[in-house]
Amino acid sequence: MPGSEQHSYLYIALYSREQPGTYDWALANPASPDIEPSSTIVYRVVASTYPGGWTQRTTKLGSPEVDPLPLCLVQLPTIAAPRAELQGFLSEQPAGQGSTPLLSTHIKHGAWTGAQWIVRVLDQLVDADLLDLPSVIRDPSAFYRRVNALGLKAEAEVQLDPVDVGQRRPSATFRRVNEMLVIPHDYAD
């Protein structure tokens, strides 16, 4: 049952970049479906000067000194593991590309990205029978395109409120939790 000690929650957090339609990806692991920022851990990889060129960074969601709130959170199916086990699994994931082939969507640019790291992590969660998300296994590049398309949809859904400039006011398509736009998991698969 979702919310029990034997399950945990995971979202893909999409952060807006300067170029519309492109996003920095991260994984968000809240303590509950309420997605309280102070208890939501965000995992991402960032380019670095360390051997392998990438390092994993872990922060709290919306930490003003590190991260703004994401454009949206794409809900994934419930993880079949306690939160502590999921956190251990995520923390152990190598940040660099290693022998992982680039997604077909990234071959042209020839660069490893945080999005590809997340697709690889999700694939490994599926392989470990902790996540039921067959689209990652069937076609990782199509899954990547689908999540990016959800980001575009979120951009279109987010409107500036004329009374309170900067407030996010989505249509009824998605739900809003703690000022964040949340896309249900059935949109991701």
N, C-alpha and C positions, 0 to 999 in steps of 0.2 A: 504494500500500500504506500503510495507516495506520502512523504512526510515522516515515515517511520524511520527508526534507526538503521534499517537495512537498505534504505534508499537515499539518494542525494540528488541534487539539482545541478544542471549545467546549462549554460547559455553561451552562444557566440555573441560577443560584444563587438559591434561595428562602430568605429570612431571615424568621423568625417575627416577628410583630407582636403587640401586646397582644391584639387581637381574634382568636381562633382562626379559621382558614380564610382569613386575609388575610396577604399576604406582600409584602415588599419584594423586588423582582427585581433581579438583576445578571447580567452575563455573566462567566464565569470561563474564562480561557484558560491551561490548564496546559502545561508544556513536554512532558509525556508523559502516557500514560494512568494513571500512578501518582499523579497529582494531588498532587505535593509542594507544600504551601502556600507555601514560600519561593520557588518558581519559578512560581507561578500568579498571573497578573495578573487583577484584578477590575475591570470597567468598570461604572459605574452613573451615573445622572443624579440630581441632587438639586436640590430647589427652592432658589433663591438670590435675592439682591437685584440680580443682574446683569441687564442688558437681556435680555429674553426670559424671565426668571424661572427659568431652569434652567442648570445647569453640569454638565459631566462630571467625575467623580471617578475616579481610577485608584489602586488600592491593591494590596497583596499579600494573598492569601487568608489570613484569620485573623489579620491584624495586630492585636495586642491593643489598641493605642492607637486604632485606627480601626474595625475590624470584628470581630465574633465569627465563629466558623465558622457557615456556613449550616445551616438545618434539613436541606436536601438539595441535591443537584446533579442536575439533569435533563440527561442526556447527549444531545447533538445528534449527527446524523451527522457524519462526518469532513469537515472543511473542505478543499476542493480548492485550497489555497494554502499556501505556506510560512508559518510562524508570524510572521515579521517583516512579511510582506505583510498578514496578517490584523490584526496589531496596528496597522499604519498605517491600514488601513481603519476599524477601530473607533475609533481616536483622532480621525479626521476627521469622525465623525458628529455633526451638530449636536444639542445637548441639548434645545432647545426644540421645541415642537409645530410651529411654522411653519405650513405649509398642510396638514399631515397631519390628516385627519379623525379624530375620536375613535372608538375602538372602540364598537360598539353596547353593550357591557357598561359603558361609562363615560359615555354620553350623559346619563344621569339625574343624575350628579354633576357633569358638565360640567368635569372636570378632567383635565389631562394627568398621566401617571404614568410612573415608570420602566418599568413593564411594557409600556406602549404604545411607549415608546422602543425597547425590546428587540424587540417584534414588528415595528416598522418596520425596525430594523437587520437582522433575520433576513429580512424580505421583500426588502431590498436585496441581501443575500448570495445569495438565491435568484435574483433578477433578474440578478446578475452571474455566474451559473452556478458559484458557489463552494460552494453548499449545496444538497443535495437534500432539501428539506422542503416538499413540495407543500401540506401542510395550511395553512401560513401564507398562501399565495397564495389557496387556495380559500375559506377562511373564517377571517380573523384573529381574530375574536371567539370562534369555536369553539376555535381553538388556545389562546387565553388561558384559556378555561374549562377545557380539558383539562389544561393545566399547573397551574392552581390546584387541580384535582381530584387531581392527583398530589401536590401539597403536603398536601392533606387525608389522602391515603393514607399519606404519609410520617409525618404526625403520629400516625396510628393505629399505624404500624409501630414507631415509636420508643417504647421502654419504658424506665423507670428500672430499672437493675440493682440488686436488693436488696443485693448485696454491695458494689458500688461506685456509690453514688448519683451520678447525673448521667451515667454512661456510656451511650452509645447502643448498644442491642442490637436490630438489626432482625431480622425473620424472614428466611427464605431467599429471599424474593421479590426483594429488592434486594441489591446488593453493598455492601460497606463498604470504604472506602479511606481510610487515615489518619484514622480516627475520624469520617468523613463518610459519610452515606447517599447512595449513587449509584443513580439510577434509569436503567436502560438506555434508549437512544434509541428502541427500538421501542415503548416506552410513550408517547412524545411525539407520534408521528405517527399 
